[in-house]
């Protein structure tokens, strides 16, 4: 409520100032002093333009420097270093162009303000200038685009053969993860198999799926390639891990993937940030519904030995749900066909 009152007060003050300015101009006209009615106000406005430019630029750089740690997070992946470097190169170029062009714009507003004895110079065309401000931006933008394209090709290339494969599954409004068991292979999945127990739609009748496990936390090894196989159940979600500079959409019916190499364990990052309670996180970067804010999962980066120990301690999903496979096998298409055939033979015999 107080913010609304403040906003209304500011609007009212601006309206009063505009009214006073207009009244002053009209009084000058009535008194017959309209020969140069805008001379003084133009000087004031021109000076204010320059003051605003100087103070705005100083505030921009001051805020960017003092609050740097609030709007950036440390990089914790190999490809993140590449993308972070490209980001700051792009930011430096665009910021320099922005400051230069706006400095010229504000200076022109002051330098070429209205004066009764000053006449504008008519400058219709200049081929050299046209070439300069067309060619230079084109070359710079081409370099930025190609750099980003080459980096993206490396990031989205085929994952190494020894990559740790993890499935990330998004649904309203949570994340689930699935790991292959000792066989090192994730079992297949089908949306038709999704139910209240099997929320990922995993085909647990497949041998490769029987040792898969679904942990509460996502663990990944430090210094090893990790391949995320990404799926969604209902709407588009987005797998976003800011410290790894990782983002990939999770699209229903269209599996996606992203591989990376984490370079800092959770303990490393806790020491670097000075926060003993530091946690990596996976959040949804799409507005996927009213409870979008709750789509958050903890990601733990372990040293290689700790990761292997944690993984060895995990139990397969079927071992925790032994009745589920029995129900699947009892109602599988083959079993149903056999039962129907047997039932039909019994009926025919009785007739």
Residue pairs with C-beta under 8 A, 6 or more apart in sequence:
21 41
25 37
25 41
28 34
28 37
29 37
35 116
36 116
38 114
39 114
39 115
39 116
42 113
42 114
43 113
45 109
45 113
46 109
46 110
46 111
46 113
47 110
49 106
49 109
49 110
50 106
50 107
50 110
52 106
53 102
53 103
53 106
53 107
57 99
57 103
73 242
73 243
74 243
74 264
74 269
74 272
74 273
75 81
75 84
75 243
75 245
75 263
76 243
76 244
76 262
76 263
76 264
76 269
76 280
76 301
77 243
77 244
77 245
77 246
77 260
77 261
77 262
77 263
78 260
78 261
78 263
79 151
79 154
79 155
79 245
79 260
79 261
80 243
80 244
80 245
80 246
80 260
80 263
82 151
82 154
82 155
83 151
83 155
83 245
84 245
86 144
86 147
86 148
86 151
89 144
89 147
90 144
93 140
93 144
112 118
112 120
155 258
155 260
156 258
159 225
159 227
159 257
159 259
160 225
160 259
162 224
162 225
163 224
163 225
163 226
163 227
163 259
164 220
164 221
164 224
164 225
164 226
164 227
165 179
165 180
165 184
165 186
165 227
165 229
166 177
166 178
166 179
166 218
166 220
166 226
166 227
166 228
166 229
167 177
167 178
167 179
167 186
167 200
167 228
167 229
167 230
167 231
168 175
168 176
168 177
168 218
168 228
168 229
168 230
168 231
168 239
168 250
168 282
169 175
169 176
169 177
169 178
169 199
169 200
169 230
169 231
169 232
169 233
169 250
170 230
170 231
170 232
170 233
170 237
170 239
170 250
170 284
170 288
170 295
171 199
171 232
171 233
171 234
171 237
172 233
172 234
172 235
172 288
172 289
172 291
173 284
173 288
173 289
173 291
173 292
173 294
173 295
174 294
174 295
174 297
175 218
175 282
175 284
175 295
175 296
175 297
176 199
176 200
176 214
177 214
177 215
177 218
177 297
178 186
178 200
178 202
178 212
178 213
178 214
179 186
179 212
179 213
179 214
179 215
179 311
179 314
180 186
180 208
180 211
180 212
181 210
181 211
181 212
181 213
181 316
182 211
183 207
183 208
183 211
185 208
186 208
186 209
186 212
186 229
187 202
187 203
187 204
187 206
187 207
187 208
187 209
187 210
187 212
188 202
188 203
188 206
188 208
188 209
189 200
189 201
189 202
189 203
189 231
190 201
190 203
191 201
191 233
191 253
192 201
193 201
193 202
193 203
194 200
194 201
194 233
197 321
197 324
198 204
198 324
199 233
200 214
200 231
201 233
202 209
202 212
202 317
203 209
204 210
204 212
204 317
204 318
204 324
204 325
204 328
205 325
205 328
205 329
205 332
210 316
210 318
210 325
211 316
211 318
212 316
212 317
213 314
213 315
213 316
213 317
214 317
215 314
217 297
217 298
217 299
217 300
218 282
218 297
218 298
218 299
218 300
219 299
219 300
219 301
219 302
219 307
219 310
219 311
220 226
220 262
220 299
220 300
220 301
220 302
220 307
221 262
221 301
221 302
221 303
221 304
221 307
221 308
222 262
222 263
222 264
222 265
222 268
222 301
222 302
222 303
222 304
222 307
223 261
223 262
223 263
223 304
224 261
224 262
224 304
224 307
225 259
225 260
225 261
226 259
226 260
226 261
226 262
227 257
227 258
227 259
228 239
228 246
228 248
228 257
228 258
228 259
229 255
229 257
230 239
230 248
230 249
230 250
230 255
230 256
230 257
230 258
231 250
231 252
231 255
232 250
232 251
232 252
233 252
234 252
235 252
235 286
235 288
235 289
236 249
236 250
236 251
236 252
236 286
236 288
237 249
237 250
237 284
237 286
237 288
237 295
238 247
238 248
238 249
238 250
238 284
238 285
238 286
239 246
239 247
239 248
239 249
239 250
239 258
239 282
239 284
239 285
240 246
240 247
240 282
240 283
240 284
240 285
241 247
241 280
241 281
241 282
241 283
241 299
242 281
242 283
243 264
243 269
243 280
244 260
244 262
244 280
246 258
246 260
247 285
248 256
248 257
248 258
249 256
249 286
250 256
262 301
264 272
264 301
265 301
265 302
265 303
266 278
266 279
266 280
266 300
266 301
266 302
268 301
269 278
269 280
269 301
270 276
270 277
270 278
279 298
279 299
279 300
280 298
280 299
280 300
280 301
281 296
281 297
281 298
281 299
282 296
282 297
282 298
282 299
283 295
283 296
283 297
284 292
284 295
284 296
286 292
288 295
302 310
318 324
318 325
329 335
